[in-house]
Amino acid sequence: MKSQYIKEIFRSFVQQDKQKFLENAYALISDEKKLNHQLFANELKDIIEQADNKLNVVQEVDYSKRYRKGIPIPRDNEKGFPLLELKEFNLGWNDLILSEVKKTHLHSIEKGFWNKEILSSYGIKPKQKILFYGVPGTGKTLTAKILSCALGYPLVYVRFDAIVSSYLGETATNLKKIFDFIENGKWVVLLDEFDVVGKQRDDHYEHGEIKRVVNNFMQLLDSFNGESLIIAATNHEQLLDPGLWRRFDDIIHFELPDEFEREKLFEFYFKSVKKVKLDYHKLAKLSIGLSASDISQIVSESIRKMIIENKSEINMELISDIIEMFLKRKKLEPKKI
């Protein structure tokens, strides 16, 4: 099988077919991981990611062949809305700025899936039910997207606005439809803002229907027997029912970036901007309390302002003013209860 991939890689190089080259390259990497040739597979993957950073070629790869098309998307009986969306991305671990400790933790989840056959021989399964929690803009959703790319599984984004129904019992039915869907395939399933259906059962402000939904949700997690990776993400972990915490194989807290991480974030987001000379260390000091998402928006606003005001470059004064504006906005945001 390896020889066939190598032949196709050479043929696509001669034909200058980047998409075909990448499809076969990733297929070869996947096979090497299955053979437990982790070091070799990671070296090949690093080469591809370096090419991505320099040439942006990975964005042309077509991942749609990795799952069967025409799979019916479950819908809400009340309004007919789709209960989930299938999404695909072209991202790598280099797109995520987190502490090395956190990245190592996340890599271990990925490696568990690549070594599931070996784990199975010991009667162990990879970690499949993960809880991400922390303040908004700290990388929870981005991490789910990157894990989707790393595993080669399409991302199933669950639409909680469609799940919660006004009809008695329909919310639980919608949850069952979603779990039936994800059992038939290999996916990274993102249950974003899932505290909507995971609220504490002893909350006096919630009616009996929500309590039944929480019980049903826990039963579905317990009985899940598919091959997918389920990621539940929330900004309001204090609202979650204690019984839900015990259902997860791993729980990861996403904090606001520290000074070193903020410096790296500014460097990362400004890397595509030409003729910019900034003191990233000073920007990191000025931006205490801001999230990765905030920093991304600050960079976008800086570029926008440069263009609108017909400036030749982004300078420290311009971006410092924008950081100050974001810090003032932060003070006005409602605090966590």
ABEGO torsion letter per residue (X at the ends): XAAAAAAAAAAAAAAGBAAAAAAAAAAAAAAAAAAGBAAAAAAAAAAAAAAAAAAGAAAABBAAAABBBGBBBBBBAAAGBBABBBBBBBBBAAABBBBAAAAAAAAAAAAAAAAAAAAAAAGBBBBABBBBBEBBGAGAAAAAAAAAAAAGBBBBBBBAAAABBABBGAAAAAAAAAAAAAABEBBBBBBBGAAAAABBAABAABBAAAAAAAAAAAAAAAABABABBBBBBBABAAABBAAAAAABABBBBBBBBBAAAAAAAAAAAAAABBGBBBBAAAAAAAABGBBAAAAAAAAAAAAAAAAAAGBABBBAAAAAAAAAAAAAAAAABBBBX
